[in-house]
């Protein structure tokens, strides 16, 4: 708010005291001393708007087209172009940059998950077009995982980044330390962590990795060894930060406690599954971890994995059916399921009880009808609903084509439409809002 000062001009204190009765009926003079301070989000919108006016007008419906985004990508690379844009300037309405956890790392509120991009059925040329569209849209997070797409994702993304020649400071690369119980690379020993990080650096052809994610906790390895190994990796300059994926709140708190005890670098982020049918961990426990120890949330969702196959009929395929009965823990990536991914994400087709399937189908049909009223697809509604949660600092989205990625990005414009009444309508359909269990007194148990 603007600061205002009410003052009466007087020659001296004596005159002011003498003329109190005479000036009491006069209106005070208002002086505006300072202009209102705009927020960072407003400044980003102003910068994006001025940049767009230089590039050209938007479409008739106010939506930025893919052609304009690709044109902006050309202006990025053109030397001496007067309309050259900064990578931190968002061309996409609704795109925001937030601190990851309580660190200083700024990430876009949506990131590009590469599990379907470098999977089967997508050529190298198509993958490069998807990555370029994401970067030109303002997305600066690229998430990789050996468990999802093997080592091909790191190799291909490294080649794309070298060909494009983007500034290293303009994008954030996350890769995971994945260990399998059926191979020689078992557990989270210091040996496996260091070898895995060095191998990822070689495949990516990068000087460092922004965030190294430890995929799955290892109950057979001491937590002290894990945090000391991650501290060593960061101290060597191979990584900037580290985080976890599919860890329970107790395991994350144990890692934080050991890090503080041994003066090691603490984790900054947890990657967890989050969508309309998997909410408890993300909505109840992750915000508490953020407030207490500064661990942020980078959410991933099987919604886009189902969309990677192009199956939007009926809507049931958008969600992992396993998630319908998974309340607390995230989806379990086992070796059998990982090998099944090579055949086209067959884990999405996991069978459940017919009655349970019928109830979920009814809910999805209602959600589909609601999305039609809003003028969007069910996938866009699901993405916007996830981003409505302020605890989600970055939502990872995947795509197998530029059209699919463009449609997913447009979900950002749907967030303002999810007002209180609309959110209440969604909650009425879902009927699965998580609540904490009641406190149990130890005296009552005696």
Buried (B, 14 or more C-beta within 10 A) or exposed (E): EEEEEEEEEBEEEEEEEEBEEEEEEEEEEEEEEEEEEEEEEEEBBEBBEEBBEBBEEBEEEEEBEBEBBBBBBEBBEEEEEEBBBEBBBBBBBBBBBBBBBEBEBEBBBBBBBBBBBBBEEBEEEBBBBBBBBBBBBBBBBBBBBBBBBBEBBBBBBBBBBEEBEBEEEEBBBBBBBBBBEEEEBBBBBBEBBBEBBEBBBEBBEBEBBBBBBBBBBBEEBEBBBBBBBBBBBBEEEBBBBBBBBBBBBEBBBBBBBBBEEEEBBBBBBBBBBBBBBBBBBBBBBBBBBBEEBBBBBBBBBBBBBBBBBEBBEEBBBBBBBBBBEBEEBBBEBBEEBBEBBEEBBEBBEEEEEEEEBEEBEEBBBBBBEBBEEBEBBBBBBBBBBBBBBEBBBBBBBBBBBBEBBBBBBBBBBBBEEBEEEBEEBBEEBBEBEBEEEEEEEEEEEE
